[in-house]
Amino acid sequence: MKFSHVATALLLVTALVTVTNLLHLPHHAAPAGDKDAALRAELKSLAAAAKEGDAFAREPPAAVPAPPAPVVKPAVPPPSPESKRSDFAGTTIAIVKPNLYDHGHTFGEFKIFSAIMWGAQELGAKTVVVKNRADAASLTGNIIVVSDQYTDDALKRAVSAKRRYNVDFWGTPQQQVARGTKVNEYLVPYPYPCGNTMIGFRVEDKAYRADPPPKKKGLVLILGKEAKYFTPAVRRALDAVSKLDGVKLVATVPRDKARGLPAFIENRGLLDAAGYSKLLGEAQVALGLGDPVLGPGALDALEHGCAVVQVRYPKPRVEKWVNPRLPWRTQHDFVDAVGAPWVASVSLEEYPDAVRRALDAVSREPPRSRLPAEYSDAALLGRVEGWLRGA
């Protein structure tokens, strides 16, 4: 079926609203009118790196002249934000619209697109979403094109630019790069060991950091939002966790997909970004179900002071349809690197003990963000700047 331009635009906006709710970006809860709100508005139109001489024995040595006074050079201050902004004032980042409807877009890419747009604008560059050939034809000057594997090839070619980059949530090893591209031209969310350029995505919630609310004792939030993740083995593990003294299991599965959820789980339905951030702030533990792999939810949980309990696979898991050369030991290997007591990666059978230990650890300290520094806004901005300078 062919859609009119108006219908396509409406579908794109609808898809991006859905993306916002699914990803639960904490910074999306900022008041209307601020920079984040402007970025979100722009995103909606998108669907929206490294060391004497000899002395004479019978004669006193000649007097050694005093060394010259050292020349003290004034310290060079780091570039000011204003000078950084001027460095990129003539640069335009052209994000070419992904073709959502023919390929079933992976929503994780949108978080990377959003991070690029935010970082580029913070550094003084301009960002443009290319939705059609007219948009492409209007671009002039210093253009950097960013797209992904789902973008229409003809629309990508319509943008006249030599510097082109591909966003790929799952990473692209050298063996899989497209013809005419380089492995470092693939922009990814995590430090994959395959030569891609890590950008990442935004996780910080400034409102939470400014005033972390008290945690609700025993509140355990289930990270999986689709009924298909609640397998029989997962249900048995959740049942055992639910029997821990004082534990309350809460899920956020869309109500139209929640039929058949166990009665011991309180389902609050799919929440908006502000509601989900509030729930994360109240929860003591965030519980992974084994899927989805590498989901952003675990980092969101750490940002909001939760301990994370996730699945360690019996054998390394390979996502053969996206990157068969990167096997994963746990549901989120980069979160697993945080380690105890804030992250526990265990088998489903070990969930009750792991949750008990996590609850105890969270109860012993005041609530605050546990997000690793490499996922902070400052680190993200540094990566975007490094990428732009090397582009």
Protein Blocks (a to p, Z undefined) as FASTA:
>chain_A
ZZdfklmmmmmmmmmmmmmmmnopaklmpcehiaklmmmmmmmmmnopcddddddfkbcc
dddddddddddddddddddfklmmmmmmmpccddddddfklnopafklmmmmmmmmmmmm
mnopacdddfbfklmmmpgcjddddddfkbcfklmmmpgcfbdcdddfkopafklpcehi
afklpccfbdcfehpacfbjcfbdfklmmmccdddehiacdfbfcfklmcfklmmmmmmm
mmpghiacdddddfklmgoiafkbccebjadfklmmmmmmmpmbdcdehiaehiaklmmm
mmnopacdddddfbdcddfklommlccfbfblmlmmnopakbccddfklmmmmmmmmmmm
mmmpccddfbdfklgmklmmmmmmmmmmmZZ
